[in-house]
Amino acid sequence: MSSGLTIAVPRGALFGGALDLLDALGIETGEVRSNDRRLLFEDAGIVTMRPSDVPTYVEHGSADIGITGKDVLLEQSHRNVYELLDLGFGRCRMVVAAAEGGDPIGSALRRLGRVRIATKYPRIADRHFSQTGRQAEIVEVKGSVELAPLTGLVDGIVDLTATGTTLAENGLRVVEEIEVSTARLIANPVAHKLKAEQIDAIVERVRAR
């Protein structure tokens, strides 16, 4: 069964939970599950992509609705999309972390008046330190952000963690929590008006679960 909508579904950590949700709504996902390389499933009305691309496709109307993490929405707060629902799965924490032992972030602030932070989320990191009255130099990295403090590149990091295991394995500890992130349902503003009946039906069925 198709919802009559085009739905942007994130590959990666939220993929399984998103497909389970669509199954529960009666949207057929078997073809999506059995095909790792294909991205567009027109019969089911599903298009799959990186989580960070979901707001872009939804904003521009290539998808009517989409599922992505709150972390992505916070980082891309400039995107013109409607956040409809907290879907509850994929829970992670956006945190500030630093090396175990001592206080490298506090020490840098006392010594230099600023702190250097590595992250894949530069807007979230900059906003957090600005709102807490601290000057931070944000270093954007694409790979394993845990490496940056270990090599002396930065004093700390801002990153998303589910269990904290990777941080601990790299000798890092959480020093501040910025936000809890879960999967969210978002909609294109125009589709939200023109396809209100279909979108409202999905929202109500999700809420009733």
C-alpha positions in Angstrom: 0.0 0.0 0.0 1.3 3.5 -0.8 0.4 6.6 1.3 0.1 8.8 -1.8 3.0 10.7 -0.5 6.8 10.7 -1.3 8.6 9.9 1.9 12.3 10.6 2.4 13.9 7.8 4.6 17.4 8.1 6.1 20.0 5.4 5.5 22.2 4.6 8.5 21.3 4.4 12.2 17.6 5.4 11.8 17.0 3.2 8.7 15.6 0.2 10.5 13.4 2.1 12.8 12.0 4.2 10.0 11.1 1.2 7.9 9.6 -0.5 10.9 7.4 2.6 11.4 6.3 2.6 7.7 5.5 -1.2 8.0 3.3 -0.4 11.0 1.5 2.2 8.9 0.8 -0.3 6.1 3.4 1.0 3.7 5.3 -1.8 2.0 9.0 -1.7 2.7 10.1 -5.2 1.6 11.7 -4.0 -1.7 13.6 -1.3 0.2 14.9 -3.8 2.7 16.1 -6.2 0.1 17.9 -3.7 -2.1 20.9 -2.0 -0.5 22.0 0.0 -3.6 18.8 1.3 -5.0 17.7 4.7 -3.7 14.3 5.4 -5.2 11.3 3.1 -4.8 8.5 4.7 -6.7 5.8 2.1 -6.1 6.2 2.5 -2.3 6.7 6.3 -2.5 10.0 6.0 -0.7 13.3 7.7 -1.5 16.4 6.8 0.6 19.3 9.1 1.3 21.8 10.2 4.0 20.0 11.6 7.1 21.6 15.0 6.5 20.1 15.3 3.1 16.5 14.6 4.2 15.6 18.2 5.1 17.0 19.4 1.7 14.8 17.1 -0.3 11.8 17.9 1.9 12.3 21.6 1.8 12.5 21.6 -2.0 9.5 19.4 -2.4 11.3 16.4 -3.8 9.7 14.5 -0.9 6.5 15.5 0.9 7.5 14.2 4.3 10.7 12.8 5.7 12.3 11.1 8.8 15.5 12.5 10.2 17.2 13.1 13.5 16.7 16.1 15.7 20.5 16.7 15.5 20.1 17.2 11.7 17.3 19.7 12.2 19.2 21.6 14.8 22.3 21.8 12.6 20.1 22.8 9.6 17.8 25.2 11.4 17.7 27.4 8.3 15.7 24.8 6.4 12.1 25.7 5.7 10.4 22.5 6.9 7.7 21.7 9.5 8.6 19.4 12.3 5.5 17.4 12.9 6.3 14.6 15.4 8.9 13.2 17.8 9.0 9.6 16.6 10.8 8.4 19.7 13.3 6.0 18.3 17.0 6.5 17.5 17.7 8.3 20.9 21.2 9.9 21.1 22.7 12.7 23.0 24.5 15.7 21.6 27.4 16.3 24.0 30.6 18.2 24.7 33.4 15.7 25.5 37.0 16.2 26.5 39.9 14.0 27.5 39.7 12.1 30.8 41.6 13.6 33.7 41.9 17.4 34.3 39.7 20.0 32.7 41.1 20.8 29.3 38.1 23.0 28.2 38.1 25.1 31.5 41.9 25.3 31.4 41.9 26.7 27.8 39.3 29.2 28.7 41.2 30.4 31.8 44.5 30.5 29.9 43.5 31.9 26.5 40.0 33.2 27.0 38.7 30.8 24.3 38.4 27.1 23.6 39.0 25.1 20.4 36.3 22.5 19.6 36.2 19.9 16.8 32.8 18.8 15.5 30.7 17.6 12.5 28.0 20.0 13.8 29.6 23.5 13.6 26.3 25.4 14.0 25.2 23.5 17.0 28.6 23.8 18.7 28.9 27.5 17.9 25.4 28.2 19.2 26.0 26.2 22.4 29.2 28.0 23.4 27.8 31.4 22.4 24.6 30.8 24.5 26.8 29.8 27.5 28.9 32.9 27.2 32.1 31.2 26.1 34.3 32.0 23.1 35.0 29.0 20.9 36.9 28.4 17.8 35.1 25.7 15.9 37.1 23.3 13.8 34.9 21.3 11.4 36.0 17.7 10.8 34.4 15.0 8.6 35.9 11.9 9.9 36.4 10.4 13.4 36.0 13.5 15.6 37.4 11.6 18.6 40.9 11.8 17.1 41.1 15.6 17.3 41.6 16.0 21.1 44.0 13.0 21.2 46.4 14.7 18.7 46.2 18.1 20.4 44.3 19.7 17.6 41.5 20.8 20.0 40.5 21.0 23.6 37.3 19.2 23.2 34.6 18.0 20.8 30.9 18.3 20.2 29.4 15.0 18.9 26.4 12.7 18.9 26.7 9.6 21.2 24.2 6.8 21.8 26.1 4.9 24.5 29.3 6.8 25.2 31.3 3.6 24.4 33.3 5.1 21.5 34.1 8.2 23.6 35.3 6.0 26.5 37.4 3.8 24.2 39.2 6.8 23.0 39.9 8.2 26.5 37.2 10.9 26.3 34.3 11.7 28.8 31.1 13.7 28.5 31.4 17.0 30.2 28.2 18.7 29.1 24.9 17.6 27.5 23.6 19.9 24.8 20.4 18.1 23.5 18.7 14.8 23.3 18.1 13.7 19.7 15.5 11.3 18.4 13.9 10.7 15.0 11.5 13.3 13.8 8.8 13.4 11.2 9.1 16.6 9.0 7.0 17.9 6.1 7.3 20.3 3.2 5.2 23.4 4.0 3.4 23.4 0.6 2.7 19.6 0.7 1.4 20.2 4.3 -1.3 22.3 2.8 -2.0 20.6 -0.5 -1.8 17.1 0.9 -3.1 17.8 4.3 -5.5 14.9 4.4 -2.8 12.3 3.7 -0.2 13.9 6.0 -2.7 14.3 8.8 -3.8 10.7 8.5 -0.2 9.5 8.9 0.4 11.8 11.9 -2.8 10.5 13.6 -1.9 6.9 12.9 1.6 7.4 14.3 0.2 9.1 17.4 -2.3 6.2 17.9 0.5 3.6 17.9 
